[in-house]
Every structure is written in structure tokens, then in C-alpha cells.
Amino acid sequence: MTSLKRIQQGIMTMVNASPVALLVVLFTWSYWAYNYRMSWAQYINKGQVIQGVLYILVYQPIFILCTWSYWTVCKTSPGYTIELHKNKNKDDEEQDELLTTENELGFQYPITVKRDGARRYCQKCKLEKYDRTHHCRQCKRCVLKMDHHCPWINNCVGFYNYKSFYLFLIYASFYCVYVFATTVPRLIQIVNENILEIDINLVLLVFVSGIFGIFLVPFSLFHTRQLFKNRTTIEFYEKSNFMLGRNDVMRSKYFNPWDLGYKKNIQQVLGKNKWTMFLPIGKPQGNGAFYPINSYAYETLGMEEDIE
């Protein structure tokens, strides 16, 4: 029985890792195909040196930022409740500063509760669920500020790796649009002049970048809106129960107590440093357990009304 479980675990490990392996292969091949089969062979070798060199130069930073962000989101833990409990006795000056500077209303924690007003508790992890924390079935752990489990990174997207995930979406969208927009004209020209000279790599570049771009661009726009609203994908789709102090429980899908205004929302994820905001480095503000709420949320939850 033990051997059978090991085989099953090995198979599942391979299945879960296959999307990541596929993206690694696509990134590697697209780098070679775009730089050598498209820019070099189709432009530089045919006398259009300036255009070919410009294509290559612009391509490099987009590719580096895209793959750097992808590597970071894959290897970075999203943050788990069990890790937070292990470090609960350590001082967290950054968290104290966040709560003091962003909200001086004296609110209590947590504000997300069960329907009966009791604190949320995970029966599987045997630990308390903090605000915005959810249990992931794939990871089998409670993830801090869980957004979703992403098979393309074989990891959960949560508190500590959401920045790199968001940046990966942005740079991957730019990557697909750039490759598609610069490859299509050359491909059309070849078809019009002599279709027999078509390089299959150019066809695949257009096809792959077009397909991925169709999904990545809208997904990036969605997460940009979520970033501006300080809201996760789970919070966008599911209802939550809120309670402040001993007031009545409010259950709502649209109530967002974490929205501090787009500027503070962005800084909470990307950081305040303008030079590193769009680089997959650094940590988000706080420790992933507690978050400041806006004044509207405090006033609404303090009205002792049960609003549906």
C-alpha cells in the first residue's frame, strides 16, 4: 500500500509540474525562434540590420522581466498560517507601523467571522483562520490572503507572491503582444512573396503568442482592477461574513473593508519604492494576518445592523 501511494504521489508530482515544464520549454524555444529565426534570419541577414537589431534590443528586457517574475512566483511561498504560528512570538515592527499609520480607528481583529459570529477555524490545519485566509485543497494548507491556486506555477497565489504573480501577468502580456505584433507583418510579407519560404517557427510564434495573449491580456486587466480595489479573486466571487466587536454579523459579496484607495492599495502589494515597484523583489506590507480597514467599513460594521 505504501509503494502504491508513492507511485500515485510521483505521478501527481509529474502532472502538477507539467504546466511549468511546458512554459519553460515555450520560453526557451521562443527566445531562440524570435532572436535567431525571426530577427536575425529575416531582417539582419537580409540587409535590414537596424530594424532587426532594434527588435532584438527591445525584446531582451521584456523577456528578462517576464521570466524573472515567473521564476520568482514559482519559488516564493505564498505564506501559510502554520508558518505564521511558528513565528508568532517574533516582533513585527512593520505590521505595527502599518496598522498605526493606515488606520487609527481602533478596530478589532479579526473582522471576518463565521455566520454565527465565531472566529474562523480550519478543521484540517487545526489552526485559526486569519482575515482573508483560505484553505487550499491542492496545497493542503491555509494560505494567507489566498487569491487562487494556479496550475501554471504549481503553487498558490497568496500574500507573499502576489506581487510577482501580477508582474508576471503584465510582462507576459507585453511579451505576447510584442512578439505577435512584430512577427505578423514579416509573416504576411513572406506569404505574399513566396509562401514556400515560410519558416514554421514564425507561424508558431504568431500562433502561440496570439493564443496566450488572448487569455493573458484580459486576465491582466482583471487583476489590475483587483489590485486597485485591494481585493482577491476569492473575495470577488464569494460572500464573506464581517463583524466588528460585538455587533451583528454582516454577510455580503460586495462589501470590501480592505479598500484604502487605489494609491495605498497598490503600495500595499507593490511597495512604496518607485524604483522597485515593477521588479519582482521585496515583500508586501504587513505579515499577512491582519489588514487595515477603511473608515466606511468601520462605520458600517459599527452600526449594529445585519445587512444582507
N, C-alpha and C positions, 0 to 999 in steps of 0.2 A: 504493500500500500504506500509505503514511504517512497519507493522508487517511482511509482506511478505519479505521485504528487510532484516529485522533482521533474519528471518529464513534462507534466502539464505546466508547471511553472516555467520551464525552459521554453516551451512552445509559446506561452503567453508573453514572455520576455521578448522573444523574436518578433511576435506580432505587434507588440506595442512599440518596438524600436524601428519597425519597417517604415513608417512615415518619415521619421527623422533621417533614416538612411536614404530614402528616396530624395528628400530635399538636398542632402549633402551631394548626391550624385548629380542632381539638376544644377546646383550651384557650380560644381566643378566643371561640368560639361558646358554650361552657358558661358562661363568665363573664357574657356578655350574657344568656343564657337564664335562668340562676339568679337573678341580681340583679334583672332587669327583668321577665321574663315569669313568674317564679315568685314571688319575694319581694315585688316592688313591685306587680305586677298582681293577684296572687292574695291578698295579705294587706293591704298598706298601702292600696291603692286601695279595698279592701272593708271598711275600718274596723279591721282587726286590726293596728294600727300597731306595737305593742310586739313582737309575735311576728315581724312582717316585718322590723323593724329589727334584732332580735336575730339572726335568720337571716343578714342581710347582714353584721353585725359579726363574727360567728363565722367566716363564710366567708372574709373577707379574709385573715387571717394564714395559713390553711391553703392558700389559693390562692397567696399570695406565696411561702411556703416551698417549695411544690411546684414552681412554675415557676422559682424561683431555683435550686433544686437541679438541675432539668433543664437549665437554661442552663449551669450550671457543669460538669456531667458531659459535656455535648456539646462544650464548648470547651476542656476540660482534657485535655492529653495524658496517657495512662496511664503513660508512661515507657517509653523504648526503650533497649535495650542500646547501640545506636550513639550515643545522646546521652550515656550514662554513660561510654563510652570517650573521647568528646571532652573530657569534664570530669574524667578520671581523675587528672590531675595537681593538681587543686584540693584544698585541705584540706577535710575533712568532720568538723568537731568534733562535730556532732550524732551522726554514726554511731559515732564512738569512744566517746562518752558512753553511747550505747545498749548497745553490746557490753560495756562495763565494768560498768554498773550492773545490767543484766538477767542477765548470766551471767558468773561468774568462774571457770569451769571450764577455761579454756584450750583450748577446742575449736578445730579447724582448719576452714578453708574451702577449697572447697565440700564439702558433705556429700551432695548429690545428684549421682550419677555415672551413667555408662553401666553396662551389665551386666558389663563386664569390669573395672570399677573406674576407667576412664579418665575424665578430665574431659569434661563435655558440651560439644559444639561444634556450632554451626549452620553447615551447609554452604552455606546460601543467603545468610546475612548475613556469613559468613566471620569470625565473632566467637565468643568463648566464651559459653556459656550459664551465667548465674549461677543460684544456687538459686532455685527457684520461677519461673524464666523459661521462656517457651514462644514458639515462632514462630507468628505469626498469618498464615494464608493470605490473609485479606482485606486486612490492613494491609501484608503482605509484609515484616514486621519482627519482631524478637524483642521481646516485651513483658515488662516487669518485673512479677513477681508477677501474671501473667495469670490472670484469672478466666474470662472468656469474651468473645467478640465479640458486641456487642449491635446488631442492626439498627435498633432503636428510637432509638438515639442516634447511629447511623452512626459508631461508634467502638468501640475496645476498652475493656474494663473492666480496669484494672490498678492498679499501686501508687499512682499519684498521684490517680486519680479514683474509686477505690472508695468513699471516704467519701461523696462527693456522689451516687454511684450508689445507695448504700444509703439515704441520706436521701431521695432521690427516691422510692424504693420505699415507704418508710414514709409520707411525706407524700401520695403519690399514693393509697395505700391508704386513709388517713384521708379524703382528698378524695372518693373514690368512695363510701365508706361514709356520709359526711356528706350528700352530695348525694342519694344513694339514700334514706337514712332520713328526710330532711326533705321530699322530693318525693312519695314514695309515698302518705303519708296524704292530702295535698291532691288527688292524682290520683284516689284511691279515692272521696273525698268528691264530686268533680265527676261521676264515673261514676254514683254513686248518686243524685245530684240531677238532673242533666241531661247525658246523655252527649254531646249536640250541642254543648256548651260546652267540650269538651276542647281544650286548646291542644296542638298537635303537639309543641311544644318541651318540654313536661312529659313527654310519652311518651318522647321521645328522651333526655331527661335520665335517666329511670329505666332505660331500656334500655342506654344507653352506660355509665353508672356501674355498673350491675349486671354487665354483661359484663366490663368491665375489672376490677372489684372481685373477681370470681370467680377471676381469674388473679393479680392483684396481691397479694391478702392471703396466699395460700399461699406465693407467691414471696418475700414479705417475711419470713414466718416461717422459710422455708428459709435465707435469707441472715442472719437474726438468729442462727440456730443456727451457721451458718458463722463469723460474727463472733465468737461466744463461744468457738468451737473454734480460731480462728485458722487457717482452712482455706479454700482457694479451691474453686470449683466443679470445676476440673480435678483438683485433689488429691482431691476427694470421689469422683470416678468412675474415675480412673486409678491404676495401680500406679506406684511410684517406686522407684528404686534408691538406697540410702543406704550411705555408707561414711565412717568416721571414721579418719583417719590411714592406716595400712597394714592395717587389719583387713579381714575378709571383707565382701563386698557383701551387704546385706540387701535383699531385694525384697519390698515389701508395699504393699497398698492401704489398710490401716487404720492403719498406723504414722504418728503425727503428731508430729514432733520440735519443731514450732513452737508447740505449745500451752503457754503460760506461765501458765495460769489465766485465768478469764474477765475479771478486772479488768484485767490487763496486756494481754490480747488486745484488749479494747475500746480501751484507751488507745493502743495501737499504731496503730490506724486513726483513731479519732475525736479523739484528743488527750487531754491531761490537764486542760485548762481547762474547768470545768463550764459556763461561760457561752458557750463556742463549740463545745462537743461536738456540738450538734444544729443547727449552722449550717454551710452548705457553704463554709466558709472554712478557711484554714490548710493545712498539709502534714502527712503522716504521719511517724512517727519513722523515721529512717534514710535511706538513699539507694536502697533497692530492690534492692540486690545481695546483701547478707548479712543474716542474721537470727539472733538469739539462739535457742538451743535449750534445752529443759528438761533437768533433771538425769536424768530417766528415759531420755530419748533418748541422752544422753551415756553413761550406764552400759550401756544395751543395745547401742549401737554399739561400745562398748569391750570387749565380751565375746568378740570374735573368733569369733563364730558366724554361720553363714549360716542365717538364719531365713526361712522362706517364709511 
